[in-house]
Amino acid sequence: MLHLTQAFVLINVEKGRVKEVLERLKEVEEVLEVDAVTGAYDIIALVRAPDEEALTRDVLLGKIHNIPGITETSTAIILEV
C-alpha cells in the first residue's frame, strides 16, 4: 500500500483576502480540505503528497506559498502512531 504524507497547513492572509485565498487553495490538487477558522490563523488546509520532500518542494513552496495574499504558514505533518 502506498503511503502518502499528510499535513495540516495553518495559514495567515492579508486582511480582507480570506475568501480569495480559500478559492485559490481549493484549486490546488493536493489540498484535500480547506476551511476558514478562528484563532491565531485564518485558514487551515489538509494537504497530501507522496513524501515529505514533495510536500515541502512541490506543494508548500511550489504552490501554496505562491498564492497572493498569504503572509505566513505553519505546517504540522500528521504522524502515524
PyMOL Python script that loads the backbone (N, CA, C, O; Angstrom):
from pymol import cmd

cmd.read_pdbstr("""\
ATOM      1  N   MET A   1       0.837  -1.182   0.000  1.00  0.00           N
ATOM      2  CA  MET A   1       0.000   0.000   0.000  1.00  0.00           C
ATOM      3  C   MET A   1       0.881   1.245   0.000  1.00  0.00           C
ATOM      4  O   MET A   1       1.830   1.335   0.779  1.00  0.00           O
ATOM      5  N   LEU A   2       0.580   2.179  -0.847  1.00  0.00           N
ATOM      6  CA  LEU A   2       1.347   3.413  -0.961  1.00  0.00           C
ATOM      7  C   LEU A   2       1.066   4.316   0.223  1.00  0.00           C
ATOM      8  O   LEU A   2      -0.089   4.594   0.545  1.00  0.00           O
ATOM      9  N   HIS A   3       2.132   4.773   0.871  1.00  0.00           N
ATOM     10  CA  HIS A   3       1.982   5.693   1.998  1.00  0.00           C
ATOM     11  C   HIS A   3       2.129   7.123   1.497  1.00  0.00           C
ATOM     12  O   HIS A   3       3.115   7.456   0.840  1.00  0.00           O
ATOM     13  N   LEU A   4       1.170   7.949   1.798  1.00  0.00           N
ATOM     14  CA  LEU A   4       1.236   9.360   1.439  1.00  0.00           C
ATOM     15  C   LEU A   4       1.458  10.185   2.692  1.00  0.00           C
ATOM     16  O   LEU A   4       0.955   9.843   3.763  1.00  0.00           O
ATOM     17  N   THR A   5       2.207  11.268   2.564  1.00  0.00           N
ATOM     18  CA  THR A   5       2.407  12.193   3.665  1.00  0.00           C
ATOM     19  C   THR A   5       1.262  13.188   3.682  1.00  0.00           C
ATOM     20  O   THR A   5       0.943  13.803   2.664  1.00  0.00           O
ATOM     21  N   GLN A   6       0.644  13.341   4.848  1.00  0.00           N
ATOM     22  CA  GLN A   6      -0.425  14.319   5.010  1.00  0.00           C
ATOM     23  C   GLN A   6      -0.029  15.324   6.074  1.00  0.00           C
ATOM     24  O   GLN A   6       0.719  15.004   6.997  1.00  0.00           O
ATOM     25  N   ALA A   7      -0.537  16.542   5.939  1.00  0.00           N
ATOM     26  CA  ALA A   7      -0.210  17.594   6.893  1.00  0.00           C
ATOM     27  C   ALA A   7      -1.340  18.606   6.968  1.00  0.00           C
ATOM     28  O   ALA A   7      -2.118  18.777   6.030  1.00  0.00           O
ATOM     29  N   PHE A   8      -1.404  19.272   8.117  1.00  0.00           N
ATOM     30  CA  PHE A   8      -2.268  20.433   8.264  1.00  0.00           C
ATOM     31  C   PHE A   8      -1.403  21.661   8.030  1.00  0.00           C
ATOM     32  O   PHE A   8      -0.326  21.787   8.614  1.00  0.00           O
ATOM     33  N   VAL A   9      -1.867  22.560   7.183  1.00  0.00           N
ATOM     34  CA  VAL A   9      -1.154  23.811   6.933  1.00  0.00           C
ATOM     35  C   VAL A   9      -2.010  24.936   7.502  1.00  0.00           C
ATOM     36  O   VAL A   9      -3.139  25.159   7.064  1.00  0.00           O
ATOM     37  N   LEU A  10      -1.456  25.638   8.482  1.00  0.00           N
ATOM     38  CA  LEU A  10      -2.120  26.781   9.102  1.00  0.00           C
ATOM     39  C   LEU A  10      -1.656  28.024   8.366  1.00  0.00           C
ATOM     40  O   LEU A  10      -0.458  28.218   8.160  1.00  0.00           O
ATOM     41  N   ILE A  11      -2.596  28.861   7.972  1.00  0.00           N
ATOM     42  CA  ILE A  11      -2.283  29.949   7.046  1.00  0.00           C
ATOM     43  C   ILE A  11      -2.847  31.273   7.547  1.00  0.00           C
ATOM     44  O   ILE A  11      -4.007  31.348   7.953  1.00  0.00           O
ATOM     45  N   ASN A  12      -2.027  32.310   7.516  1.00  0.00           N
ATOM     46  CA  ASN A  12      -2.490  33.680   7.735  1.00  0.00           C
ATOM     47  C   ASN A  12      -2.474  34.410   6.408  1.00  0.00           C
ATOM     48  O   ASN A  12      -1.613  34.170   5.562  1.00  0.00           O
ATOM     49  N   VAL A  13      -3.439  35.305   6.233  1.00  0.00           N
ATOM     50  CA  VAL A  13      -3.556  36.049   4.980  1.00  0.00           C
ATOM     51  C   VAL A  13      -3.718  37.534   5.258  1.00  0.00           C
ATOM     52  O   VAL A  13      -4.032  37.946   6.375  1.00  0.00           O
ATOM     53  N   GLU A  14      -3.496  38.327   4.216  1.00  0.00           N
ATOM     54  CA  GLU A  14      -3.700  39.765   4.323  1.00  0.00           C
ATOM     55  C   GLU A  14      -5.169  40.047   4.636  1.00  0.00           C
ATOM     56  O   GLU A  14      -6.061  39.315   4.206  1.00  0.00           O
ATOM     57  N   LYS A  15      -5.398  41.099   5.377  1.00  0.00           N
ATOM     58  CA  LYS A  15      -6.756  41.487   5.773  1.00  0.00           C
ATOM     59  C   LYS A  15      -7.661  41.597   4.548  1.00  0.00           C
ATOM     60  O   LYS A  15      -7.300  42.213   3.545  1.00  0.00           O
ATOM     61  N   GLY A  16      -8.840  40.989   4.647  1.00  0.00           N
ATOM     62  CA  GLY A  16      -9.826  41.074   3.585  1.00  0.00           C
ATOM     63  C   GLY A  16      -9.635  40.099   2.436  1.00  0.00           C
ATOM     64  O   GLY A  16     -10.369  40.173   1.450  1.00  0.00           O
ATOM     65  N   ARG A  17      -8.663  39.175   2.532  1.00  0.00           N
ATOM     66  CA  ARG A  17      -8.380  38.276   1.411  1.00  0.00           C
ATOM     67  C   ARG A  17      -8.650  36.801   1.718  1.00  0.00           C
ATOM     68  O   ARG A  17      -8.241  35.925   0.954  1.00  0.00           O
ATOM     69  N   VAL A  18      -9.330  36.524   2.821  1.00  0.00           N
ATOM     70  CA  VAL A  18      -9.570  35.128   3.202  1.00  0.00           C
ATOM     71  C   VAL A  18     -10.345  34.389   2.119  1.00  0.00           C
ATOM     72  O   VAL A  18      -9.931  33.308   1.701  1.00  0.00           O
ATOM     73  N   LYS A  19     -11.453  34.945   1.660  1.00  0.00           N
ATOM     74  CA  LYS A  19     -12.283  34.261   0.664  1.00  0.00           C
ATOM     75  C   LYS A  19     -11.498  33.998  -0.623  1.00  0.00           C
ATOM     76  O   LYS A  19     -11.579  32.910  -1.194  1.00  0.00           O
ATOM     77  N   GLU A  20     -10.745  34.992  -1.072  1.00  0.00           N
ATOM     78  CA  GLU A  20      -9.942  34.857  -2.294  1.00  0.00           C
ATOM     79  C   GLU A  20      -8.905  33.738  -2.151  1.00  0.00           C
ATOM     80  O   GLU A  20      -8.743  32.918  -3.055  1.00  0.00           O
ATOM     81  N   VAL A  21      -8.209  33.710  -1.016  1.00  0.00           N
ATOM     82  CA  VAL A  21      -7.189  32.687  -0.787  1.00  0.00           C
ATOM     83  C   VAL A  21      -7.836  31.307  -0.660  1.00  0.00           C
ATOM     84  O   VAL A  21      -7.300  30.326  -1.175  1.00  0.00           O
ATOM     85  N   LEU A  22      -8.981  31.222   0.020  1.00  0.00           N
ATOM     86  CA  LEU A  22      -9.695  29.944   0.114  1.00  0.00           C
ATOM     87  C   LEU A  22      -9.999  29.385  -1.270  1.00  0.00           C
ATOM     88  O   LEU A  22      -9.785  28.200  -1.525  1.00  0.00           O
ATOM     89  N   GLU A  23     -10.491  30.228  -2.152  1.00  0.00           N
ATOM     90  CA  GLU A  23     -10.832  29.781  -3.510  1.00  0.00           C
ATOM     91  C   GLU A  23      -9.601  29.296  -4.266  1.00  0.00           C
ATOM     92  O   GLU A  23      -9.667  28.300  -4.987  1.00  0.00           O
ATOM     93  N   ARG A  24      -8.484  29.990  -4.106  1.00  0.00           N
ATOM     94  CA  ARG A  24      -7.239  29.573  -4.775  1.00  0.00           C
ATOM     95  C   ARG A  24      -6.732  28.244  -4.214  1.00  0.00           C
ATOM     96  O   ARG A  24      -6.262  27.388  -4.964  1.00  0.00           O
ATOM     97  N   LEU A  25      -6.828  28.077  -2.903  1.00  0.00           N
ATOM     98  CA  LEU A  25      -6.384  26.827  -2.285  1.00  0.00           C
ATOM     99  C   LEU A  25      -7.221  25.643  -2.759  1.00  0.00           C
ATOM    100  O   LEU A  25      -6.697  24.540  -2.913  1.00  0.00           O
ATOM    101  N   LYS A  26      -8.505  25.856  -2.989  1.00  0.00           N
ATOM    102  CA  LYS A  26      -9.380  24.785  -3.470  1.00  0.00           C
ATOM    103  C   LYS A  26      -8.964  24.296  -4.855  1.00  0.00           C
ATOM    104  O   LYS A  26      -9.319  23.186  -5.251  1.00  0.00           O
ATOM    105  N   GLU A  27      -8.218  25.112  -5.592  1.00  0.00           N
ATOM    106  CA  GLU A  27      -7.746  24.742  -6.925  1.00  0.00           C
ATOM    107  C   GLU A  27      -6.477  23.887  -6.890  1.00  0.00           C
ATOM    108  O   GLU A  27      -6.098  23.300  -7.903  1.00  0.00           O
ATOM    109  N   VAL A  28      -5.822  23.816  -5.735  1.00  0.00           N
ATOM    110  CA  VAL A  28      -4.582  23.047  -5.600  1.00  0.00           C
ATOM    111  C   VAL A  28      -4.944  21.569  -5.436  1.00  0.00           C
ATOM    112  O   VAL A  28      -5.642  21.191  -4.495  1.00  0.00           O
ATOM    113  N   GLU A  29      -4.464  20.751  -6.353  1.00  0.00           N
ATOM    114  CA  GLU A  29      -4.813  19.325  -6.394  1.00  0.00           C
ATOM    115  C   GLU A  29      -4.529  18.600  -5.079  1.00  0.00           C
ATOM    116  O   GLU A  29      -5.303  17.734  -4.673  1.00  0.00           O
ATOM    117  N   GLU A  30      -3.439  18.942  -4.418  1.00  0.00           N
ATOM    118  CA  GLU A  30      -3.025  18.241  -3.202  1.00  0.00           C
ATOM    119  C   GLU A  30      -3.798  18.667  -1.953  1.00  0.00           C
ATOM    120  O   GLU A  30      -3.657  18.044  -0.901  1.00  0.00           O
ATOM    121  N   VAL A  31      -4.604  19.709  -2.055  1.00  0.00           N
ATOM    122  CA  VAL A  31      -5.407  20.170  -0.918  1.00  0.00           C
ATOM    123  C   VAL A  31      -6.673  19.319  -0.846  1.00  0.00           C
ATOM    124  O   VAL A  31      -7.507  19.349  -1.752  1.00  0.00           O
ATOM    125  N   LEU A  32      -6.803  18.567   0.234  1.00  0.00           N
ATOM    126  CA  LEU A  32      -7.954  17.682   0.417  1.00  0.00           C
ATOM    127  C   LEU A  32      -9.146  18.419   1.005  1.00  0.00           C
ATOM    128  O   LEU A  32     -10.295  18.150   0.654  1.00  0.00           O
ATOM    129  N   GLU A  33      -8.859  19.355   1.907  1.00  0.00           N
ATOM    130  CA  GLU A  33      -9.907  20.124   2.569  1.00  0.00           C
ATOM    131  C   GLU A  33      -9.315  21.457   3.000  1.00  0.00           C
ATOM    132  O   GLU A  33      -8.136  21.535   3.344  1.00  0.00           O
ATOM    133  N   VAL A  34     -10.131  22.501   2.982  1.00  0.00           N
ATOM    134  CA  VAL A  34      -9.660  23.817   3.404  1.00  0.00           C
ATOM    135  C   VAL A  34     -10.832  24.582   4.007  1.00  0.00           C
ATOM    136  O   VAL A  34     -11.940  24.571   3.471  1.00  0.00           O
ATOM    137  N   ASP A  35     -10.567  25.251   5.140  1.00  0.00           N
ATOM    138  CA  ASP A  35     -11.616  25.984   5.844  1.00  0.00           C
ATOM    139  C   ASP A  35     -11.055  27.250   6.476  1.00  0.00           C
ATOM    140  O   ASP A  35      -9.886  27.301   6.856  1.00  0.00           O
ATOM    141  N   ALA A  36     -11.900  28.269   6.583  1.00  0.00           N
ATOM    142  CA  ALA A  36     -11.578  29.454   7.376  1.00  0.00           C
ATOM    143  C   ALA A  36     -11.844  29.092   8.835  1.00  0.00           C
ATOM    144  O   ALA A  36     -12.812  28.397   9.141  1.00  0.00           O
ATOM    145  N   VAL A  37     -10.982  29.565   9.733  1.00  0.00           N
ATOM    146  CA  VAL A  37     -11.102  29.221  11.151  1.00  0.00           C
ATOM    147  C   VAL A  37     -10.892  30.456  12.025  1.00  0.00           C
ATOM    148  O   VAL A  37     -10.417  31.493  11.561  1.00  0.00           O
ATOM    149  N   THR A  38     -11.257  30.320  13.294  1.00  0.00           N
ATOM    150  CA  THR A  38     -10.976  31.368  14.265  1.00  0.00           C
ATOM    151  C   THR A  38      -9.671  31.035  14.970  1.00  0.00           C
ATOM    152  O   THR A  38      -9.196  29.902  14.903  1.00  0.00           O
ATOM    153  N   GLY A  39      -9.097  32.014  15.642  1.00  0.00           N
ATOM    154  CA  GLY A  39      -7.882  31.772  16.406  1.00  0.00           C
ATOM    155  C   GLY A  39      -6.678  32.464  15.803  1.00  0.00           C
ATOM    156  O   GLY A  39      -6.801  33.496  15.143  1.00  0.00           O
ATOM    157  N   ALA A  40      -5.519  31.886  16.037  1.00  0.00           N
ATOM    158  CA  ALA A  40      -4.258  32.507  15.631  1.00  0.00           C
ATOM    159  C   ALA A  40      -4.047  32.513  14.124  1.00  0.00           C
ATOM    160  O   ALA A  40      -3.265  33.317  13.616  1.00  0.00           O
ATOM    161  N   TYR A  41      -4.731  31.632  13.401  1.00  0.00           N
ATOM    162  CA  TYR A  41      -4.596  31.560  11.946  1.00  0.00           C
ATOM    163  C   TYR A  41      -5.949  31.794  11.296  1.00  0.00           C
ATOM    164  O   TYR A  41      -6.993  31.632  11.928  1.00  0.00           O
ATOM    165  N   ASP A  42      -5.917  32.175  10.026  1.00  0.00           N
ATOM    166  CA  ASP A  42      -7.139  32.483   9.281  1.00  0.00           C
ATOM    167  C   ASP A  42      -7.726  31.267   8.573  1.00  0.00           C
ATOM    168  O   ASP A  42      -8.943  31.146   8.433  1.00  0.00           O
ATOM    169  N   ILE A  43      -6.848  30.369   8.126  1.00  0.00           N
ATOM    170  CA  ILE A  43      -7.251  29.236   7.291  1.00  0.00           C
ATOM    171  C   ILE A  43      -6.477  28.003   7.739  1.00  0.00           C
ATOM    172  O   ILE A  43      -5.322  28.096   8.155  1.00  0.00           O
ATOM    173  N   ILE A  44      -7.134  26.839   7.648  1.00  0.00           N
ATOM    174  CA  ILE A  44      -6.439  25.571   7.849  1.00  0.00           C
ATOM    175  C   ILE A  44      -6.719  24.693   6.633  1.00  0.00           C
ATOM    176  O   ILE A  44      -7.853  24.599   6.163  1.00  0.00           O
ATOM    177  N   ALA A  45      -5.667  24.054   6.134  1.00  0.00           N
ATOM    178  CA  ALA A  45      -5.802  23.181   4.964  1.00  0.00           C
ATOM    179  C   ALA A  45      -5.207  21.815   5.282  1.00  0.00           C
ATOM    180  O   ALA A  45      -4.155  21.715   5.913  1.00  0.00           O
ATOM    181  N   LEU A  46      -5.885  20.778   4.842  1.00  0.00           N
ATOM    182  CA  LEU A  46      -5.358  19.417   4.920  1.00  0.00           C
ATOM    183  C   LEU A  46      -4.795  19.092   3.544  1.00  0.00           C
ATOM    184  O   LEU A  46      -5.511  19.138   2.543  1.00  0.00           O
ATOM    185  N   VAL A  47      -3.502  18.760   3.502  1.00  0.00           N
ATOM    186  CA  VAL A  47      -2.844  18.501   2.220  1.00  0.00           C
ATOM    187  C   VAL A  47      -2.183  17.129   2.238  1.00  0.00           C
ATOM    188  O   VAL A  47      -1.938  16.558   3.301  1.00  0.00           O
ATOM    189  N   ARG A  48      -1.895  16.601   1.032  1.00  0.00           N
ATOM    190  CA  ARG A  48      -1.173  15.334   0.953  1.00  0.00           C
ATOM    191  C   ARG A  48      -0.199  15.373  -0.215  1.00  0.00           C
ATOM    192  O   ARG A  48      -0.387  16.095  -1.194  1.00  0.00           O
ATOM    193  N   ALA A  49       0.849  14.567  -0.073  1.00  0.00           N
ATOM    194  CA  ALA A  49       1.884  14.455  -1.101  1.00  0.00           C
ATOM    195  C   ALA A  49       2.515  13.073  -0.967  1.00  0.00           C
ATOM    196  O   ALA A  49       2.325  12.403   0.048  1.00  0.00           O
ATOM    197  N   PRO A  50       3.264  12.641  -1.981  1.00  0.00           N
ATOM    198  CA  PRO A  50       3.888  11.312  -1.917  1.00  0.00           C
ATOM    199  C   PRO A  50       4.858  11.142  -0.746  1.00  0.00           C
ATOM    200  O   PRO A  50       4.969  10.050  -0.189  1.00  0.00           O
ATOM    201  N   ASP A  51       5.563  12.217  -0.369  1.00  0.00           N
ATOM    202  CA  ASP A  51       6.527  12.148   0.724  1.00  0.00           C
ATOM    203  C   ASP A  51       6.779  13.560   1.247  1.00  0.00           C
ATOM    204  O   ASP A  51       6.260  14.534   0.701  1.00  0.00           O
ATOM    205  N   GLU A  52       7.584  13.665   2.314  1.00  0.00           N
ATOM    206  CA  GLU A  52       7.839  14.974   2.925  1.00  0.00           C
ATOM    207  C   GLU A  52       8.562  15.927   1.975  1.00  0.00           C
ATOM    208  O   GLU A  52       8.288  17.127   1.975  1.00  0.00           O
ATOM    209  N   GLU A  53       9.475  15.404   1.173  1.00  0.00           N
ATOM    210  CA  GLU A  53      10.187  16.256   0.222  1.00  0.00           C
ATOM    211  C   GLU A  53       9.225  16.865  -0.788  1.00  0.00           C
ATOM    212  O   GLU A  53       9.295  18.063  -1.065  1.00  0.00           O
ATOM    213  N   ALA A  54       8.341  16.065  -1.332  1.00  0.00           N
ATOM    214  CA  ALA A  54       7.350  16.575  -2.291  1.00  0.00           C
ATOM    215  C   ALA A  54       6.393  17.546  -1.616  1.00  0.00           C
ATOM    216  O   ALA A  54       5.982  18.538  -2.216  1.00  0.00           O
ATOM    217  N   LEU A  55       6.042  17.262  -0.375  1.00  0.00           N
ATOM    218  CA  LEU A  55       5.167  18.167   0.372  1.00  0.00           C
ATOM    219  C   LEU A  55       5.804  19.547   0.475  1.00  0.00           C
ATOM    220  O   LEU A  55       5.157  20.561   0.215  1.00  0.00           O
ATOM    221  N   THR A  56       7.068  19.576   0.854  1.00  0.00           N
ATOM    222  CA  THR A  56       7.762  20.855   1.006  1.00  0.00           C
ATOM    223  C   THR A  56       8.020  21.520  -0.336  1.00  0.00           C
ATOM    224  O   THR A  56       7.636  22.672  -0.540  1.00  0.00           O
ATOM    225  N   ARG A  57       8.661  20.813  -1.244  1.00  0.00           N
ATOM    226  CA  ARG A  57       9.093  21.383  -2.518  1.00  0.00           C
ATOM    227  C   ARG A  57       7.922  21.704  -3.444  1.00  0.00           C
ATOM    228  O   ARG A  57       7.806  22.824  -3.940  1.00  0.00           O
ATOM    229  N   ASP A  58       7.070  20.732  -3.671  1.00  0.00           N
ATOM    230  CA  ASP A  58       6.024  20.885  -4.682  1.00  0.00           C
ATOM    231  C   ASP A  58       4.770  21.588  -4.167  1.00  0.00           C
ATOM    232  O   ASP A  58       4.239  22.487  -4.818  1.00  0.00           O
ATOM    233  N   VAL A  59       4.308  21.169  -2.999  1.00  0.00           N
ATOM    234  CA  VAL A  59       3.031  21.689  -2.504  1.00  0.00           C
ATOM    235  C   VAL A  59       3.213  23.022  -1.785  1.00  0.00           C
ATOM    236  O   VAL A  59       2.592  24.017  -2.159  1.00  0.00           O
ATOM    237  N   LEU A  60       4.056  23.050  -0.757  1.00  0.00           N
ATOM    238  CA  LEU A  60       4.204  24.285   0.025  1.00  0.00           C
ATOM    239  C   LEU A  60       4.931  25.371  -0.760  1.00  0.00           C
ATOM    240  O   LEU A  60       4.376  26.442  -1.007  1.00  0.00           O
ATOM    241  N   LEU A  61       6.165  25.097  -1.147  1.00  0.00           N
ATOM    242  CA  LEU A  61       6.955  26.125  -1.835  1.00  0.00           C
ATOM    243  C   LEU A  61       6.494  26.345  -3.268  1.00  0.00           C
ATOM    244  O   LEU A  61       6.493  27.478  -3.749  1.00  0.00           O
ATOM    245  N   GLY A  62       6.106  25.288  -3.949  1.00  0.00           N
ATOM    246  CA  GLY A  62       5.744  25.400  -5.357  1.00  0.00           C
ATOM    247  C   GLY A  62       4.349  25.916  -5.624  1.00  0.00           C
ATOM    248  O   GLY A  62       4.100  26.507  -6.676  1.00  0.00           O
ATOM    249  N   LYS A  63       3.430  25.705  -4.691  1.00  0.00           N
ATOM    250  CA  LYS A  63       2.039  26.093  -4.947  1.00  0.00           C
ATOM    251  C   LYS A  63       1.479  27.032  -3.878  1.00  0.00           C
ATOM    252  O   LYS A  63       1.118  28.169  -4.182  1.00  0.00           O
ATOM    253  N   ILE A  64       1.404  26.569  -2.638  1.00  0.00           N
ATOM    254  CA  ILE A  64       0.724  27.349  -1.601  1.00  0.00           C
ATOM    255  C   ILE A  64       1.413  28.683  -1.343  1.00  0.00           C
ATOM    256  O   ILE A  64       0.744  29.714  -1.272  1.00  0.00           O
ATOM    257  N   HIS A  65       2.723  28.682  -1.204  1.00  0.00           N
ATOM    258  CA  HIS A  65       3.429  29.944  -0.912  1.00  0.00           C
ATOM    259  C   HIS A  65       3.369  30.939  -2.063  1.00  0.00           C
ATOM    260  O   HIS A  65       3.683  32.113  -1.870  1.00  0.00           O
ATOM    261  N   ASN A  66       2.978  30.506  -3.241  1.00  0.00           N
ATOM    262  CA  ASN A  66       2.864  31.402  -4.394  1.00  0.00           C
ATOM    263  C   ASN A  66       1.478  32.015  -4.547  1.00  0.00           C
ATOM    264  O   ASN A  66       1.251  32.783  -5.482  1.00  0.00           O
ATOM    265  N   ILE A  67       0.558  31.698  -3.664  1.00  0.00           N
ATOM    266  CA  ILE A  67      -0.785  32.275  -3.738  1.00  0.00           C
ATOM    267  C   ILE A  67      -0.743  33.689  -3.171  1.00  0.00           C
ATOM    268  O   ILE A  67      -0.343  33.879  -2.022  1.00  0.00           O
ATOM    269  N   PRO A  68      -1.151  34.683  -3.959  1.00  0.00           N
ATOM    270  CA  PRO A  68      -1.151  36.067  -3.472  1.00  0.00           C
ATOM    271  C   PRO A  68      -2.059  36.223  -2.250  1.00  0.00           C
ATOM    272  O   PRO A  68      -3.160  35.674  -2.203  1.00  0.00           O
ATOM    273  N   GLY A  69      -1.580  36.973  -1.273  1.00  0.00           N
ATOM    274  CA  GLY A  69      -2.358  37.246  -0.073  1.00  0.00           C
ATOM    275  C   GLY A  69      -1.922  36.447   1.134  1.00  0.00           C
ATOM    276  O   GLY A  69      -2.240  36.817   2.264  1.00  0.00           O
ATOM    277  N   ILE A  70      -1.196  35.349   0.920  1.00  0.00           N
ATOM    278  CA  ILE A  70      -0.719  34.553   2.051  1.00  0.00           C
ATOM    279  C   ILE A  70       0.490  35.250   2.664  1.00  0.00           C
ATOM    280  O   ILE A  70       1.439  35.603   1.963  1.00  0.00           O
ATOM    281  N   THR A  71       0.443  35.443   3.982  1.00  0.00           N
ATOM    282  CA  THR A  71       1.533  36.130   4.672  1.00  0.00           C
ATOM    283  C   THR A  71       2.379  35.201   5.537  1.00  0.00           C
ATOM    284  O   THR A  71       3.540  35.500   5.818  1.00  0.00           O
ATOM    285  N   GLU A  72       1.802  34.071   5.962  1.00  0.00           N
ATOM    286  CA  GLU A  72       2.520  33.176   6.873  1.00  0.00           C
ATOM    287  C   GLU A  72       1.880  31.796   6.831  1.00  0.00           C
ATOM    288  O   GLU A  72       0.664  31.668   6.688  1.00  0.00           O
ATOM    289  N   THR A  73       2.710  30.766   6.956  1.00  0.00           N
ATOM    290  CA  THR A  73       2.191  29.409   7.098  1.00  0.00           C
ATOM    291  C   THR A  73       2.954  28.674   8.192  1.00  0.00           C
ATOM    292  O   THR A  73       4.103  28.995   8.495  1.00  0.00           O
ATOM    293  N   SER A  74       2.297  27.695   8.769  1.00  0.00           N
ATOM    294  CA  SER A  74       2.922  26.781   9.711  1.00  0.00           C
ATOM    295  C   SER A  74       2.388  25.395   9.379  1.00  0.00           C
ATOM    296  O   SER A  74       1.178  25.205   9.251  1.00  0.00           O
ATOM    297  N   THR A  75       3.281  24.437   9.242  1.00  0.00           N
ATOM    298  CA  THR A  75       2.882  23.103   8.798  1.00  0.00           C
ATOM    299  C   THR A  75       3.077  22.078   9.905  1.00  0.00           C
ATOM    300  O   THR A  75       4.123  22.040  10.552  1.00  0.00           O
ATOM    301  N   ALA A  76       2.058  21.245  10.117  1.00  0.00           N
ATOM    302  CA  ALA A  76       2.122  20.150  11.084  1.00  0.00           C
ATOM    303  C   ALA A  76       1.887  18.848  10.328  1.00  0.00           C
ATOM    304  O   ALA A  76       0.772  18.566   9.888  1.00  0.00           O
ATOM    305  N   ILE A  77       2.950  18.057  10.180  1.00  0.00           N
ATOM    306  CA  ILE A  77       2.842  16.778   9.480  1.00  0.00           C
ATOM    307  C   ILE A  77       2.131  15.773  10.380  1.00  0.00           C
ATOM    308  O   ILE A  77       2.432  15.668  11.569  1.00  0.00           O
ATOM    309  N   ILE A  78       1.194  15.045   9.807  1.00  0.00           N
ATOM    310  CA  ILE A  78       0.432  14.047  10.552  1.00  0.00           C
ATOM    311  C   ILE A  78       1.299  12.802  10.719  1.00  0.00           C
ATOM    312  O   ILE A  78       1.798  12.248   9.740  1.00  0.00           O
ATOM    313  N   LEU A  79       1.472  12.367  11.965  1.00  0.00           N
ATOM    314  CA  LEU A  79       2.287  11.199  12.279  1.00  0.00           C
ATOM    315  C   LEU A  79       1.417   9.958  12.354  1.00  0.00           C
ATOM    316  O   LEU A  79       0.248  10.025  12.732  1.00  0.00           O
ATOM    317  N   GLU A  80       1.995   8.833  11.992  1.00  0.00           N
ATOM    318  CA  GLU A  80       1.328   7.553  12.202  1.00  0.00           C
ATOM    319  C   GLU A  80       1.859   6.993  13.501  1.00  0.00           C
ATOM    320  O   GLU A  80       3.053   6.717  13.623  1.00  0.00           O
ATOM    321  N   VAL A  81       0.978   6.824  14.470  1.00  0.00           N
ATOM    322  CA  VAL A  81       1.410   6.296  15.773  1.00  0.00           C
ATOM    323  C   VAL A  81       0.672   5.023  16.109  1.00  0.00           C
ATOM    324  O   VAL A  81       0.904   4.435  17.165  1.00  0.00           O
TER     325      VAL A  81
END
""", "prot")
cmd.dss("prot")
cmd.show_as("cartoon", "prot")
cmd.util.cbc("prot")
cmd.orient("prot")
